[in-house]
Amino acid sequence: MGIYEELVARGLIAQVTNEEEIRKMINEGKAVFYIGFDPTADSLHVGHFMALCLMKRLQMAGNRPIALLGGGTGMIGDPSGRTDMRKMMTKETIDHNIECFKKQMSRFIEFGEGKAMMVNNADWLMDLNYVEFLREVGPHFSVNNMLRAECYKQRMEKGLSFLEFNYMLMQSYDFFELFQRYGCNMQFGGDDQWSNMLGGTELIRRKLGKDAHAMTITLLMNSEGKKMGKTQSGAVWLDPEKTSPYDFYQYWRNVADADVLKCIRMLTFLPLEEIDAMDSWEGSQLNKAKEILAYELTKLVHGEEEAAKADEAAKALFVSGGKSANVPTTTYPAAELAAGKDILTLLVETKLADTRSVARRLVQQGGVSVNDVKVNAIDRVFTDADLDEDGVLLIKKGKKSFHQVKPE
């Protein structure tokens, strides 16, 4: 089985423009491909995870990845999958976010001479002359066709700014520049990016001739993967300072039964034969599959040591009912805890809730307990007198999220 056939078997390919040629190029390790990442935050999240894993798989098979950082497109914002316009970011914020992305990507992809490349589209987009750009690129795009694209059509009723309307042209121009500068002959993206990607392929063919080799592939799950990055309490980040390895582990440990094998197939590097043997698993065996998924992905992102700690902590809480040094813990000066902390403050400061309004809703819905006692009042205050025999406040959100609070 070639790498292309493996990607298909793992459920990673949705649409292609020339399957026969794409298969040959990928299987022979001749693809120079790019995936774009707009720096909308200071950390990648699990919605980016599939793209990173795909880049790693293809690099292992001899293909060359280009991680395209959207220092230019990030100034506008992609309207795909959004009901409103993104908040505009400053150049300083975008540059900071790009530096954060670079560090995280290096855990997955090997960069260097003759290996993967990291490129910033600000290098060509920020210096474009607007009139020249319109004359060079504009004639190759039909406004009628653009308005039929799903990424724009879904926004027409609520309002689509002219700023965002330019995004397709800019993304298409990215592929054109990468093709000319680095011999990039393939682009990958989510199924919500199909129209933008076809625009890039068509631009190359129109400007450089129909024989120009430029192809597109979309990932079956990438738009769903973006949704994966969000939970009821916020985003699941790859940065351990924003989402701890334990919480990252728990996110995957808690996936739905119907999704666990699909996630193992698409995101882990376990052999397909081993995964296929799990297809018949049911009941408690699916819990074992979830543990495998959580461990493998935590190991990929945070390393084997952190994955082992998270696994141990989960078993200590859910199997033996005990506490663990590896459960996320917040410490307070003894005097501060003695003075009292209300439950909403504790939920926010332990990052079990993003905001006080989210924390309030969790309490009102009966989703919070401390030391196995449900918290019924949003103004409930905890002090050192509430510590259990081990000197801990064990806060539980829902059925499976835990956090320890201790005095220093």
HELIX and SHEET records of a PDB file:
HELIX    1   1 ILE A    3  ALA A    9  1                                   7    
HELIX    2   2 GLU A   19  ASN A   27  1                                   9    
HELIX    3   3 VAL A   46  HIS A   48  5                                   3    
HELIX    4   4 PHE A   49  MET A   60  1                                  12    
HELIX    5   5 THR A   73  MET A   75  5                                   3    
HELIX    6   6 LYS A   91  MET A  105  1                                  15    
HELIX    7   7 ALA A  122  LEU A  125  1                                   4    
HELIX    8   8 TYR A  130  VAL A  137  1                                   8    
HELIX    9   9 GLY A  138  HIS A  140  5                                   3    
HELIX   10  10 VAL A  143  ARG A  148  1                                   6    
HELIX   11  11 GLU A  150  LYS A  153  1                                   4    
HELIX   12  12 PHE A  162  PHE A  165  1                                   4    
HELIX   13  13 TYR A  167  TYR A  182  1                                  16    
HELIX   14  14 ASP A  191  GLN A  193  5                                   3    
HELIX   15  15 TRP A  194  LEU A  208  1                                  15    
HELIX   16  16 ASN A  222  MET A  228  1                                   7    
HELIX   17  17 PRO A  245  ARG A  253  1                                   9    
HELIX   18  18 ASP A  257  LEU A  267  1                                  11    
HELIX   19  19 LEU A  272  ASP A  276  1                                   5    
HELIX   20  20 SER A  284  HIS A  302  1                                  19    
HELIX   21  21 GLU A  304  PHE A  318  1                                  15    
HELIX   22  22 ALA A  334  ALA A  339  1                                   6    
HELIX   23  23 ILE A  343  GLU A  349  1                                   7    
HELIX   24  24 ARG A  356  GLN A  364  1                                   9    
HELIX   25  25 ASP A  384  ASP A  386  5                                   3    
SHEET    1   A 6 ILE A  13  VAL A  16  0                                        
SHEET    2   A 6 MET A 215  LEU A 219 -1                                        
SHEET    3   A 6 MET A 186  GLY A 190  1                                        
SHEET    4   A 6 VAL A  32  PHE A  37  1                                        
SHEET    5   A 6 ARG A  64  LEU A  69  1                                        
SHEET    6   A 6 MET A 117  ASN A 120  1                                        
SHEET    1   B 2 LYS A 230  THR A 231  0                                        
SHEET    2   B 2 GLY A 234  ALA A 235 -1                                        
SHEET    1   C 5 THR A 329  TYR A 332  0                                        
SHEET    2   C 5 SER A 401  PRO A 407  1                                        
SHEET    3   C 5 LEU A 393  LYS A 397 -1                                        
SHEET    4   C 5 VAL A 368  VAL A 370 -1                                        
SHEET    5   C 5 VAL A 373  LYS A 374 -1                                        
SHEET    1   D 2 LYS A 341  ASP A 342  0                                        
SHEET    2   D 2 VAL A 381  PHE A 382 -1                                        
END                                                                             
